[in-house]
Structure formats: structure tokens, C-alpha cells
Amino acid sequence: MSEPKERILDIESLDGDGQGVARHDGKVFFVEGALPGERVRAQITVRRASFEMARTLEVLQSGQGRRTPPCPAFGLCGGCVTQHADQSTELAAKQRGLEDNLARIGKVQAETLLPMIYGAEWGYRSRARLSVRHVHKKSSVLVGFREKKSSYVVDMQACPNLPPAISALIPALRDLLATLEAKERMPQIEIAVGERVTVLVVRHLTPVSDADGEKLRAFAEQHRVSLWLQSKGPLTAVPFHPAERPTLDYSLPEFDVRIAFEPTDFTQVNQGVNRVLVRRAMHLLDPQPGERIADLFCGLGNFSLPIARSGAHVLGLEGAEGLVSRARDNAKANGLAQNTQFETANLFTPEAADLKRWGRFDKLLIDPPREGAIEVVKALGQTDLPQRIVYVSCDPATLARDAGMLVNVSGYRLRAAGVVNMFPHTAHVESIAWFERST
């Protein structure tokens, strides 16, 4: 007898990808479009020995957390996965996911669960990379995010996750690009929103003609944005129009810090939540005047400069030379050069000797990319360990792995951990953890 193509499933929870999780006949089912507490009719899309993938065809019994997604592209666009869930449902799922990862991967449990950090649900993205595609059959240009699991570009007129003024530019960008000679050779537009200027970085695969250049200048002036051009990788992005432009930056008012950045630099996409995250990190780290504190994967100084404002001495280590240079400039501009030192270092393959040569640190802040900081954590175990570590993570699984090493090998206690909802409506989970040496 062939396996049924549809199932009636009772959804128990959400997984890390925003899919409903159900159990039936000894198998786990991951159901796209389903929420906890719901009974759904689902179509099976993938079969494996221990699990199956499915998509919701009909919600037979709706959960309390379900709502109507405000974006007409939801379900097709790959940018969001949980617009059909209210905020409390999304946050609860992310908190549970962090706890499960810590227990399952790291074999650790936080002594305290921190209150979840969250902010505005909509209009929060100060950074985005929009794809561009010329559609010959329709004689039009699409500007937007890619479709789910596809290279196609969503036919979108707006995005509720972008600031309203930026979302409103999408139709105008479509109209502009449709008139350009090089419309088939401009595959993406990167958006960077600062507090005083918005920058659009236009990726172009061929030189921009004089005619196209005039149209781009007119667009920048009409919409009061700064246009940059990028011919190859991120380091090739250069200002195009206007020549005189305000600095692209963001502020951390609580610490009297303003951080300048280039449009292709890494910065947090959610400036409001980032301010709360920095405040939480400073509270947990508790930097004191005269302490030596290292900030690993320091970037532009998002945490380094608030630490230095406390009177502590900070060493910021980062792999990208451009970011290190701008971190030094930011320290100088904020009057913190005397309390800071920024150096280039490969933190993905460090040896204990690499860390020892910087001297002993009282405390440590780690903010790695998704790969985590396992080699740093291993090397730390062979040094004079700092008393306290605050770890900011963008992947619960690698945080859990590294937490297991810190607790079960290096003898730290996981004093507290919690979720930071930096990316509402997505499966992306930021988190923060506080480790303390056992005494």
C-alpha cells in the first residue's frame, strides 16, 4: 500500500525554521505554515525514514497565535517565515529553541533565563539587499527579495519590514531601472539606513553609461538618497552622487557614542533592538574603570566603545582590516582613543599563544558570526581565563556548542541566557549568554 500524500496533524511546537512540528506514527513531521496548538491538513513533500516534510493545505483548528499576514508576498517571499504568528508565539518559539539547543547540543542549562529583548515588529530593517531582475516577457523590472528556495525575484511593491520611506522607494526603483540601458547588468541594490542619510549601493556588472549616470543622479536628488556604485566585491563600493554627503552612522545615546560605517560594512539590521542589546551586554559584563577587557569579533566597535566609556581599557580584535581601521576612527571621534586598542586578528584559527601575547584580561566579550567561536573557546582553556564572559550569538546551535566547552571543560557557570529578536518574522535567532568562573 502506498503512503498517503496527505495527513491530519496536530502541531506541538515551532522549529528553528519556523515550521510546525508534529508527531504521528513514530515519525516527526515538519509542517510549513502551521502553528502550535493547530490541527492541519498537510501535504507531504519529502519523506525520510525518521521524519517527513509537509506544507499546510488547510487549517482545521486554528491556534490562538495565528493572525493574517500583512504582506501579500508572505508565503512566496523568502524573507519571512512567521508573519502568520503573533509576536508572543514567535518569541516563545525562539526562547524554547535556545533552551533546547543548550540542553541538546551543549548539555548545559542556564541558571537564569533573561527577559526577551524585542522591539518594533515592522519597519525595523535598516539594512537590506534587494535583488533586481529584468523580465523580458513583461518588459518590466522586479526589485525585491528572492522567492523561497528559488532564484526568482518576488514581484513586490512594498515590504513592511523596511522603514516606510524605504519601502515606498521600491516602485520608484523599478521604474528607474526599467529605463536604464544596463538594466540587465544591475543584479542588486544594497540599502543602508543611517540616522542622517540613506545609501543605496547599485551593483553593476558593466560600466555605467553617461545616460544611465544622469538618470541615477536625478533619482538620488529627487528621493534625497546617496547613491553608491559597486563594480565587483563589497570593497569596490564607491560614492557616486551626491559628492557631498552626510556621514552614514548610528548612535548609542545611553553611552554617548556615535558609530560611523560604510554601506557595505556589517552592522546590526535592527538599530532599535541593537541599542537594547548593547545595554544588556554592558549590564552583564559590568565593565569597571581600570579593568582590561577584550572584545573579540569587535567590528566597528559596537560593544568596544560603550565598554571604553565605562573607563575600562578595551582591546578589540577583528579579522577585517577595513573594520579595524574604522573602529580606530570611531574611537578617536568619540574621544575614546586612550582607552581602546584595535588590532587585526584571525579568530577562526587562533592558538593559545595568540591570545596569551595580548596579556591577561579581566573580562571578555565575544560576538562571532554564525560559525561561532569554538577555536577561541578551545584556546581560552589554555590561558589565564577571564573571570567573566559575555557571548552574543547569531546562531543558537553554535552558541550551545561553545557553551558546552566553556561549562563542561573550562569550568564556567552559565549564569544567564536569553533571546534577542533582532529579526522579527524570520527564523533567525540572536541570543546573549553570561558565563562566570566558578570560585
N, C-alpha and C positions, 0 to 999 in steps of 0.2 A: 504494500500500500504506500502511495506517495505521501510525502509530508504535506500538511496543509499550508497554503500560501498566506493564510490569514490566521490571526489569533485574537482572542479576547484576553486582555492582560490587565492586571491590577498593578498600578505603579507605586513603588515603595519610596523611591528617592530620586535625586538627580545625580548624574555622574559628573566627572570633571569636564566633560564636553557639552554639558547642558542637556543631555539626553535622559529620558526617564528610564529607571531601572526596575525590572520586574523579574520574578522567578516563577517558572512554570515547568513541571515535569522534569525537575532536576537540572534545568538549564537557566542561565541568566540571559535576559533579553534587554537590549539597549534600544530604546524607542524614541526616535526623533519626534519632537513636537508634543511630548507627553509630560505631565507634571505629577508630583507626589499626591497621593490620595485620589487619583483618577482611575477610572476604568475606560479602556480604549479598545477600539477595533483597529488592529495594526496589520500592515502588510509586511511580510518577511522579505528582506532584501539581501541578507547574507546569512549563510548557515555554516556553523563550525561545530566541532564535537561538543564543546562545553558552553557555547554561547551563540546567540543569534542577534542580528541587527534587523531593525524594523522601522517603519515610519507610520505615523498615526494617520488612519483614514477617517476615523470618526471618534469623537469624544462621547462616550455613552454616559459617563458620570463625571461632571466637571469638578475639579478641585477648587478649594477656597482661594488659592493663589492665582488662578487664571484670570487674565484680562485680555482685552482686544489690543493687539499690537498697533501702535500709532503709525508705523511706517508701512506704506503699501508694498515696499520691496521686501519686507520681512518674509523669510522662508526661501527666497530666491537669493538675496544678497548674502555673501559670506561674512559680512562684518558683525552681525549679531546672531545669537542663538537663543536668547531667553527674553525677548521682548514680550512674549505671551505670559511671562511670570511677573507677579508684582515684586516690589523691591524686597520685602521681608522674605519671600520664598527664595529669591536669588541669594540673598545674604546668608540665610540659614544653610543653603546647599553648599556654599563656598566655605563656611565655617566648618561644616561637617566634613567636607573634603580635606581640609587642612588637618583636622584631628585624625581622620582615617589614615592619611599619608604618614603622619608622625608615628602612629601606632604600628602600621603595617610594614613600612619601609625602615624607619629609624628605630623601631622598638622603644620609643620614648613617649612620655606623656607630659604635657606642660602642667606645672603646678597651678597656674592661673591662666584662664582664658581672658584675653584682653577684650574690652568693648570694641566692636567692629567699627572701622573707620569708613565712612561713606559721605557722599556729597550729593550735588545735583545729579539727577538721573539723565537729563537731556542737555544738549549744548555744551558738553564738557570737554570735547576733544580740541585741544589747541594744536595738535599735530595730526596730519593725515597724509596718506599717499594715494592719490586718485589715479586710476588707470584711464587711458584715452584710447578710443578705437574708432576709426572711420569705417562706417557701414556703407559699402558701395550701393547695395540694393536700395537703401533708403535715402541715399545722398545726404547723410547726416553724420554727426559725430557724437559718440557717447562719452560721457565723463562721469566716473563713479567708481565704486568698489567692484571687485570681481564677484561673479556668481559663486555660490557654494560649490566647492570641489570642481571648479571649472576655470578656464582662462577667459571666458566671455565676460564682458563688462555689463553690469546691470544698467538698464535703461531707467535712470533715475533723474528726478528734477530737484530733489532736496534730500537732506539727511538730518534727522532730528538730533543726532549725536554731535554734529558740528555746531559751533556758535551760529546763531541765526543769520548774522551778516555774511558768514562764510557759506552757509548752506544756500543762501539766496544767490550766491555767485555762480552756482552750478549751471543754470540755464544760460547765463551770460557767457560763461566759458565755452559751453557747447556752441553757441552762436559765433563766438570769436574764432574758435579753432576750425569751424566749418568753412571759414573764408580764407584760411591760410594756405599758401602754396605747399607748405611742408606738413599738412595735417596728418599724413600717413607716416611721418617720421618724428612725431612727437608723442611717445608712448605713455608719459605720465606727468603729473603735476603734483609736487610735494607742497604741502601747506604748513607754515609755521606761524603761529599767532603769538605775538608778544603783547606787552601791556601798552606799547606805544606805536606799534606798526605790525602789519600783516605782510608776510612774504610768501609769494608764490614762486616756486622753483620749477621752471619748464625744462623738462628733459628733451633734448633734440639730438637726433642721430645724424643730421646733416647741417651744414652752416645755415644760419638764419639769413634769409634774403633781406634786402633793404625794404621791400614792400611789406614783408611779414613783420620786420622790425618796427615799422611805423605803426602798424595795427596793434602790436603789443604795447608800444608806448602809449597810444591813445587809450587802450584798455586800462593800463595802470593809472593814468591820470583820472579817467572817468570814475573808477571804483576806488581810488585812493589806496592802492596797494603798491608794494615794492616788488618788482619783477626781477628774478634772477634767471640765468641760463646755466644749464648743466649739460656739457657735451659728452662726458663719459661717467666715471665714478663720482661719488659724493664730493671728493676733494676738488673736482673741476668746476663746482658751482661758483659763479661769479655774479656780482651785481650787474644789472642791465639798465633798469630805469625805475625811479629817477636816480640821478647821480648823487644828490644829497638826500640822505635818508636817516631817520631816527635809528638808534641802536635797538636791535632785537633783544629783549631781555624780559625777565620776570623778577618779582620781588618776594622776599620773605620778611614782611613788616615786623613780625614778632622779634626778629633778630637784627633788624636794621641792616638787611643785606639785599643787594640787587645783583642779579647774575646775568651777564651778557652771554649770548650764544650765537652761533652761526646757524642758518636754517637747516643744514643737514646734520648738525650735532645731535647727539642723543640728549633729550630732556624728557621728563615725565609728560605724558599727554594731558594729564588732568591737573591743572595748576592749583585748583582749589583743594583737592584731596592731597596733593603734594605738600601743601602748607601744613595740613593736619598731621601728615606722616612725619615731616621733619620735627614738628613739635613733640610727637610721641617718641620719636627716636632720641631726641635730646632729654626727654624726661627719663627714659630708661637708661640711657648712657650716663646721665648726671655728670657732665664734664665739670671739673673744678679747676680754678686757677693754678697754674704750675704743673698740672698733670701732662704727661706725654701720651698722646692718643694717635693711633694710626687709622686712616680711612682708606680701605682697600677698594679698588674699582671706583675711585673718587670722582671721575668725570670732571665736570666743570666746577665742582666744589659745593654741590647741593647740600651736603652734610658737613663738609670740612669747614666752611665759613661760619655757620652757626656754632660749631664746636669752638672755633677760634674766638668767636665773640664772647665766650664764657671766660676767656683768659687762659684756657689750656693751649698747649703747643701741639700743632697738628702736622703729621706727615701724611700727605695724600699720594697714593700710588695708583697709576693708571697706565694702560698699555698704549693708548693712542697719544702720540706726541702733540698733535694739534689741541687735544683736550687739555693736556698738561699745561701747554702754553697759555691757553685761555683761562685756566684755573689760576695761574700765577697773576694774570692781568686782573682777574676778578678780585683776588685777594688785595692787590695793590689799590684798585679802585675803591674798595670798601675799607681801606685803612687797616688791613689785617696782614700785611706782608711780614711783619715782625713775628707773628705767631704761627706762620704757615710755611711749609716746605712742600713743593710738589715735584715728583720725580716720575720718570717713565720706567715701568717695570712689567715684565711678563708674569702675570699672576696665574697663568694656566699651567705653568710647569716650574713653580718655584722650588728651590731646595731650602732646607733649614738654614743653611749658611747665608742664603739671600736675605732671609728675614733677620737673622742674628746681626748682620752687618749694620742694620739700621738702629740697633740698640734695643733696650727693653722698653715696652710700652705698658702703661697702667691699664689702658682700656683699648678696645678695638671695635671699629665699625666696619662691617662687610656688606657691600651692595653689589653682588655679582650679576652677570646676565643669566639667562635661563640654564646654562650649563652648571651653575652653582660654583662652589669654591672648594671642591674636595681636595685638590692638591695643596691649597693654602692650609686647610684644616689638618692635613697629614703633616705638613711641615711644622705647623704650630706645636704639634705634640713633641717635637724635639728641641723646643726653645723654652726660655723662661716665660711661662704662659701669662698673658694678661689676666687680671682679676675678673674683668667683665667684658663680654662681647655682645654687641647688638647686631643682629643679622637681618638685613632687609632682603627679601626674596621675591622673585617674579615667577617662581615655579615651586609648588608645594612638594613635589617629589624630590627635587634636588635639595631643597631645604631639609626634608626629612632624612635623606641620606647623610647629609653633613651633620645634622643634629645628632644622629646615631653615633657618629665618630666622636663628636665633642663630649657627649654624655658617657657613652659606654667605653671609650678608650682614654680620652683625655681627662675625665673626671669632673666635668662641668655639670651643674644642675640646669635644667631647662626651667627657668623661673616663670616665664610667661610667653605666650604666643597669641597672635590674633590676625584676623583678615583685614586687608585694606582693599576696598572695592574701587580700584583705580580705573577699571574698565567696565562700567555698568552694561548689562545686556549681553556680555560676552562670557565665554568660559574662562577667560584669563583671570588668574588669582594672584594678587600680591599679598604678601604677609610680612610680619615682623616678629622676631623672637629675641628674647633676652636670656643670655647664658651667664652664670656666675660660678666662679671656682668654689668648690667645696672646701670648707675650713674645718 
